[in-house]
Amino acid sequence: MFRLIPIMLILTLPGCFLAPGMDMNNDNGMTEIELPTNRDGQLVKEKVRIVPITADLIIERESNRRQAINSLPPVDPNKTSYRIGPQDRLQITVWEHPELNDPGGEKIMPELAGKVVDENGDLYYPYVGSMHVAGKTVSEARADLTRELSKYFKKVKLDIRVLSFQAHRVAVVGEVVRPGVQTMNETPLTVAEAITRAGGSTKDSDFANVALARDGKLYKLDVQSMYEKGLTTQNLLLKDGDVLNVGDQKDSKVFVMGEANRQQAIQINKGRMSLSQALAEASGVDFNTSRPGDIYVIRAGDMHPEIFQLDAESPDAMILADQFPLQAHDTLFIGTAGVTQWSRVLNQILPGSFTAIMSQAAMMGM
């Protein structure tokens, strides 16, 4: 009888007092602890709302995703043609006036031929003097130079072409074969063309996670959708100063914790993984020890934490799970059933096997 008194005392303690391991507690739909959160540019501590995964939530987030696609920088049709800039080398040929052309003609080395646009975007030419050409297309520069030379010569006919493109550059970095700086020429440079010039993908490339840095802003591109679904909105025209970063798929993982049959880090394949896929990869939920109503997706979100909860008590919830997309670095946490928590407590605290003690108690008539 006295050997069973500790059992009776333990059973009178609150469940949260001795339950081992992690458990996801919430306070009126909010996290139990305060988390660092970026609020209007300032880091603050606050509790985060736990959002139920419902059909309305999935519709809302899909709508936001499509709006994000539409918020990519628009293509300016006026800037699709190459515009002359500093350090470009131009070859100017004036017909019937050889004295205005490069002396030596074809004997000049290519890297020394033509005239270089200076740092201010100006070009010096005989009779005309200094003429600003930066920001102009070849056709516009030709028209301006023709007009100025016409003040000194009759029926001026000339041609301009860019010998060396140096003014406009983009950088392609990350998981490409040949990362580095690329010069832009008269052919508009798109995301797909820039990646091809860089030698294409490596074995670790994550085309669903491509970032474009432009004018102090960062845009997320899904190049994988462009290749697989023809989503041409992702194939942006690049401009001078852009930095294109192809992500590493080794950094795109989902972490499964709690009462899963297999706790592990799961690789996201081609940027796509749903909640139901992650559960399947983890060999499902352990229904003997878990609390299916408490399946959580925890998303740190670069100081913008989010927590979502799926109530999987009903099999219908798996439809929602299949429609809920996960992101890299998400943590999938499956809650522990209360009975399981108590069983673990008693096995840790009581001497010997809890099951054996309870059997002995039964034999003694308790």
C-alpha positions as CSV (number, residue, x, y, z in Angstrom):
1,M,0.0,0.0,0.0
2,F,2.7,2.5,1.0
3,R,4.6,1.8,-2.2
4,L,1.7,3.1,-4.2
5,I,1.4,6.4,-2.3
6,P,3.9,8.2,-4.7
7,I,1.7,7.2,-7.6
8,M,-1.3,8.8,-6.0
9,L,0.6,12.0,-5.2
10,I,2.0,12.3,-8.7
11,L,-1.5,11.9,-10.2
12,T,-2.7,14.9,-8.2
13,L,-0.1,17.2,-9.8
14,P,-1.0,19.5,-12.8
15,G,-0.3,18.0,-16.2
16,C,2.0,20.9,-17.2
17,F,4.1,20.6,-14.1
18,L,5.8,17.4,-15.0
19,A,5.1,16.7,-18.7
20,P,8.5,15.9,-20.3
21,G,9.5,17.1,-23.8
22,M,8.1,19.9,-25.8
23,D,4.5,20.8,-26.0
24,M,2.8,23.6,-28.0
25,N,0.8,25.6,-25.4
26,N,-1.3,28.6,-26.4
27,D,-3.0,31.4,-24.6
28,N,-6.3,32.3,-26.1
29,G,-5.0,31.6,-29.6
30,M,-1.6,33.3,-29.0
31,T,1.8,31.9,-28.3
32,E,2.7,31.2,-24.7
33,I,6.0,33.2,-24.9
34,E,6.9,36.5,-26.6
35,L,8.9,36.3,-29.8
36,P,11.2,38.9,-31.5
37,T,9.2,40.5,-34.3
38,N,9.9,43.2,-36.9
39,R,7.2,45.8,-36.4
40,D,7.5,48.9,-38.7
41,G,11.2,48.5,-39.0
42,Q,11.7,48.0,-35.2
43,L,12.4,44.8,-33.4
44,V,9.9,44.2,-30.6
45,K,8.8,41.4,-28.4
46,E,5.3,40.2,-28.7
47,K,3.1,37.1,-28.7
48,V,2.2,35.7,-32.1
49,R,-1.3,34.7,-33.1
50,I,-1.8,31.0,-33.9
51,V,-3.8,30.8,-37.1
52,P,-6.0,27.8,-37.9
53,I,-5.5,26.3,-41.3
54,T,-8.9,26.7,-43.0
55,A,-10.1,27.0,-46.6
56,D,-10.4,30.8,-46.1
57,L,-6.7,31.0,-45.1
58,I,-5.6,29.0,-48.1
59,I,-7.6,31.2,-50.5
60,E,-6.3,34.3,-48.9
61,R,-2.6,33.3,-49.1
62,E,-3.0,32.1,-52.7
63,S,-4.5,35.5,-53.6
64,N,-1.5,37.2,-51.9
65,R,0.9,35.0,-53.8
66,R,-0.7,36.0,-57.1
67,Q,-0.6,39.6,-56.2
68,A,3.2,39.2,-55.4
69,I,3.7,37.9,-58.9
70,N,1.9,40.9,-60.3
71,S,4.0,43.3,-58.2
72,L,7.2,42.4,-60.0
73,P,8.9,45.4,-61.6
74,P,7.1,46.1,-65.0
75,V,8.9,46.1,-68.3
76,D,9.5,49.6,-69.7
77,P,9.1,49.2,-73.5
78,N,11.2,52.4,-74.0
79,K,14.2,50.7,-72.4
80,T,14.2,47.4,-74.3
81,S,16.6,48.9,-76.8
82,Y,20.3,49.2,-75.8
83,R,21.2,52.6,-74.6
84,I,24.7,53.9,-74.9
85,G,26.6,54.6,-71.7
86,P,30.1,55.5,-70.3
87,Q,33.0,53.3,-71.5
88,D,31.2,52.0,-74.5
89,R,33.3,52.1,-77.6
90,L,31.5,53.3,-80.8
91,Q,32.6,53.0,-84.4
92,I,31.4,55.9,-86.5
93,T,31.6,55.8,-90.3
94,V,30.8,58.9,-92.4
95,W,30.4,58.0,-96.0
96,E,32.3,60.1,-98.6
97,H,34.3,61.8,-95.8
98,P,37.2,59.4,-95.0
99,E,39.0,62.2,-93.1
100,L,36.3,61.9,-90.4
101,N,36.7,58.2,-90.0
102,D,39.3,56.3,-87.9
103,P,42.8,56.6,-89.4
104,G,44.3,53.4,-90.4
105,G,40.9,51.7,-91.0
106,E,41.1,47.9,-90.7
107,K,44.7,48.0,-89.5
108,I,43.7,49.3,-86.1
109,M,43.4,46.7,-83.3
110,P,39.8,46.1,-82.4
111,E,40.3,47.1,-78.7
112,L,41.7,50.5,-79.9
113,A,39.3,51.2,-82.7
114,G,36.4,53.6,-82.5
115,K,35.7,56.3,-79.9
116,V,35.1,55.8,-76.2
117,V,32.2,57.5,-74.4
118,D,33.7,59.3,-71.4
119,E,32.6,59.0,-67.7
120,N,30.2,61.9,-68.2
121,G,28.5,60.1,-71.1
122,D,30.0,62.5,-73.7
123,L,31.6,61.7,-77.0
124,Y,34.1,64.0,-78.8
125,Y,33.8,64.1,-82.6
126,P,35.6,66.4,-85.1
127,Y,33.6,69.6,-86.0
128,V,30.9,68.7,-83.5
129,G,33.0,68.8,-80.4
130,S,31.6,67.2,-77.3
131,M,28.1,65.6,-77.7
132,H,26.2,63.9,-74.9
133,V,25.2,60.4,-76.0
134,A,24.6,58.5,-72.7
135,G,21.1,57.2,-72.4
136,K,20.4,57.4,-76.1
137,T,19.9,54.5,-78.5
138,V,22.2,54.0,-81.5
139,S,19.5,55.4,-83.8
140,E,19.1,58.5,-81.6
141,A,22.8,59.1,-81.4
142,R,23.1,58.7,-85.2
143,A,20.3,61.3,-85.8
144,D,21.9,63.8,-83.4
145,L,25.4,63.4,-85.0
146,T,23.9,63.6,-88.5
147,R,22.2,66.9,-87.6
148,E,25.3,68.4,-86.1
149,L,27.6,67.4,-89.0
150,S,25.0,68.7,-91.5
151,K,26.0,72.2,-90.3
152,Y,29.4,71.7,-92.0
153,F,28.7,69.1,-94.8
154,K,26.0,68.5,-97.3
155,K,24.0,65.3,-97.5
156,V,25.7,63.6,-94.5
157,K,25.3,59.9,-94.4
158,L,26.8,58.0,-91.4
159,D,26.5,54.8,-89.4
160,I,27.1,54.1,-85.7
161,R,27.6,50.7,-84.1
162,V,28.8,49.7,-80.7
163,L,32.2,47.9,-80.9
164,S,32.5,47.1,-77.2
165,F,29.7,47.0,-74.7
166,Q,30.9,48.1,-71.3
167,A,28.4,50.5,-69.8
168,H,25.7,48.2,-68.5
169,R,26.4,45.1,-66.4
170,V,24.5,42.6,-64.3
171,A,25.8,40.1,-61.8
172,V,24.6,36.5,-61.7
173,V,25.7,34.7,-58.5
174,G,24.7,31.6,-56.5
175,E,24.2,28.1,-57.9
176,V,25.2,28.6,-61.5
177,V,28.2,27.1,-63.3
178,R,30.0,30.4,-64.0
179,P,28.9,33.1,-61.5
180,G,30.1,36.6,-62.3
181,V,29.4,39.9,-64.1
182,Q,27.9,39.9,-67.5
183,T,27.9,42.9,-69.9
184,M,24.6,43.8,-71.7
185,N,24.5,44.3,-75.4
186,E,21.9,45.3,-78.0
187,T,19.9,42.1,-77.3
188,P,17.7,42.6,-74.3
189,L,18.9,40.4,-71.4
190,T,16.3,38.3,-69.6
191,V,16.6,36.2,-66.5
192,A,16.6,33.0,-68.5
193,E,19.3,34.4,-70.9
194,A,21.5,35.5,-68.0
195,I,21.3,32.1,-66.3
196,T,22.2,30.4,-69.6
197,R,25.2,32.8,-70.1
198,A,26.4,31.8,-66.7
199,G,26.5,28.2,-67.7
200,G,23.1,27.1,-66.5
201,S,22.3,25.3,-63.2
202,T,24.4,23.3,-60.9
203,K,23.2,20.1,-59.2
204,D,22.2,22.2,-56.2
205,S,20.3,24.9,-58.0
206,D,16.9,25.9,-56.7
207,F,15.1,27.6,-59.5
208,A,12.0,28.1,-57.4
209,N,14.1,30.3,-55.1
210,V,15.7,33.0,-57.3
211,A,16.2,36.5,-55.9
212,L,16.6,39.7,-58.0
213,A,18.1,42.7,-56.2
214,R,17.2,46.0,-58.0
215,D,17.3,49.6,-56.8
216,G,17.5,48.6,-53.1
217,K,14.6,46.1,-53.3
218,L,14.5,42.3,-53.4
219,Y,12.1,40.4,-55.6
220,K,11.5,36.7,-55.4
221,L,11.3,34.8,-58.7
222,D,10.0,31.3,-59.4
223,V,12.1,30.4,-62.5
224,Q,11.0,26.8,-62.0
225,S,7.4,27.8,-62.9
226,M,8.7,29.6,-66.0
227,Y,10.4,26.5,-67.2
228,E,7.6,24.0,-66.3
229,K,4.5,26.1,-66.8
230,G,5.5,28.9,-69.2
231,L,5.0,31.6,-66.5
232,T,6.8,34.3,-68.5
233,T,6.1,37.0,-65.9
234,Q,9.1,35.5,-64.0
235,N,11.4,36.0,-67.0
236,L,12.1,39.7,-66.3
237,L,14.2,42.0,-68.5
238,L,17.3,42.8,-66.5
239,K,18.8,46.3,-66.3
240,D,22.1,47.8,-65.4
241,G,23.1,47.1,-61.8
242,D,20.8,44.1,-61.2
243,V,22.0,41.2,-59.1
244,L,20.5,37.8,-59.8
245,N,21.0,35.1,-57.1
246,V,20.1,31.5,-57.8
247,G,19.3,29.7,-54.5
248,D,20.8,26.5,-53.1
249,Q,18.3,23.7,-52.7
250,K,20.4,22.3,-49.8
251,D,19.1,25.3,-47.8
252,S,15.5,24.4,-48.6
253,K,14.4,22.0,-46.0
254,V,11.4,21.4,-43.7
255,F,12.0,20.1,-40.1
256,V,9.6,17.6,-38.6
257,M,9.4,17.4,-34.8
258,G,7.1,16.0,-32.2
259,E,5.0,12.9,-32.5
260,A,5.9,11.9,-36.0
261,N,6.8,8.4,-36.8
262,R,10.1,9.7,-38.1
263,Q,11.6,13.1,-37.0
264,Q,13.8,14.4,-39.7
265,A,14.8,17.3,-42.0
266,I,13.0,16.9,-45.4
267,Q,14.4,18.3,-48.6
268,I,11.9,20.4,-50.6
269,N,11.9,19.2,-54.2
270,K,11.8,21.9,-56.9
271,G,10.5,24.5,-54.4
272,R,7.2,22.6,-53.7
273,M,6.1,20.7,-50.7
274,S,2.7,20.6,-49.0
275,L,1.9,19.9,-45.4
276,S,0.4,16.5,-46.3
277,Q,3.6,15.6,-48.3
278,A,5.8,16.5,-45.3
279,L,3.6,14.3,-43.0
280,A,3.9,11.4,-45.5
281,E,7.7,11.8,-45.7
282,A,7.8,11.6,-41.9
283,S,5.9,8.3,-42.2
284,G,2.8,10.0,-40.9
285,V,1.5,10.9,-37.4
286,D,2.0,8.4,-34.5
287,F,-1.7,8.1,-33.6
288,N,-0.8,6.1,-30.4
289,T,1.1,9.0,-28.9
290,S,0.1,12.2,-30.8
291,R,-2.7,14.7,-30.6
292,P,-3.9,15.0,-34.2
293,G,-5.8,18.2,-33.4
294,D,-2.5,19.9,-32.7
295,I,-0.4,19.9,-35.8
296,Y,1.5,23.1,-36.2
297,V,3.5,24.8,-38.9
298,I,6.0,27.2,-37.3
299,R,7.5,29.8,-39.7
300,A,10.3,32.1,-38.4
301,G,10.0,34.3,-41.5
302,D,13.0,36.6,-41.0
303,M,11.7,38.2,-37.8
304,H,8.1,38.0,-39.1
305,P,7.1,34.8,-37.2
306,E,3.9,32.9,-38.2
307,I,2.3,29.9,-36.6
308,F,-0.4,27.8,-38.2
309,Q,-2.5,25.0,-36.7
310,L,-4.2,22.1,-38.4
311,D,-6.9,20.2,-36.7
312,A,-6.5,16.7,-38.2
313,E,-9.0,14.9,-36.0
314,S,-11.1,14.5,-39.2
315,P,-9.6,12.8,-42.3
316,D,-11.2,15.7,-44.3
317,A,-8.4,17.9,-42.9
318,M,-5.9,16.2,-45.1
319,I,-7.4,18.0,-48.1
320,L,-6.5,21.3,-46.4
321,A,-3.0,19.9,-45.6
322,D,-2.5,19.0,-49.2
323,Q,-3.4,22.5,-50.3
324,F,-1.2,24.2,-47.7
325,P,2.3,24.9,-49.1
326,L,5.3,24.8,-46.9
327,Q,8.3,27.0,-47.2
328,A,12.0,26.5,-46.6
329,H,13.0,26.4,-42.9
330,D,9.4,25.7,-41.8
331,T,9.1,23.5,-38.7
332,L,6.3,21.0,-38.6
333,F,5.4,20.1,-35.0
334,I,3.0,17.4,-33.9
335,G,1.6,17.7,-30.4
336,T,1.7,14.9,-27.8
337,A,-1.4,13.4,-26.3
338,G,-1.9,14.0,-22.6
339,V,-2.0,10.3,-21.7
340,T,1.4,9.9,-23.5
341,Q,2.9,12.8,-21.5
342,W,1.8,11.3,-18.2
343,S,3.1,7.9,-19.1
344,R,6.5,9.3,-19.9
345,V,6.5,11.3,-16.6
346,L,5.7,8.2,-14.5
347,N,8.2,6.1,-16.4
348,Q,11.0,8.7,-15.7
349,I,10.1,9.4,-12.0
350,L,9.0,6.1,-10.5
351,P,11.5,3.3,-9.9
352,G,11.2,0.4,-12.3
353,S,8.6,0.0,-14.9
354,F,5.4,2.0,-14.5
355,T,3.5,-0.7,-16.2
356,A,4.8,-3.3,-13.7
357,I,3.9,-1.2,-10.7
358,M,0.4,-0.6,-12.1
359,S,0.0,-4.4,-12.6
360,Q,1.1,-4.9,-9.0
361,A,-1.4,-2.4,-7.9
362,A,-4.1,-4.2,-9.7
363,M,-3.2,-7.5,-8.1
364,M,-3.4,-5.9,-4.7
365,G,-6.9,-4.8,-5.5
366,M,-6.3,-1.1,-5.9
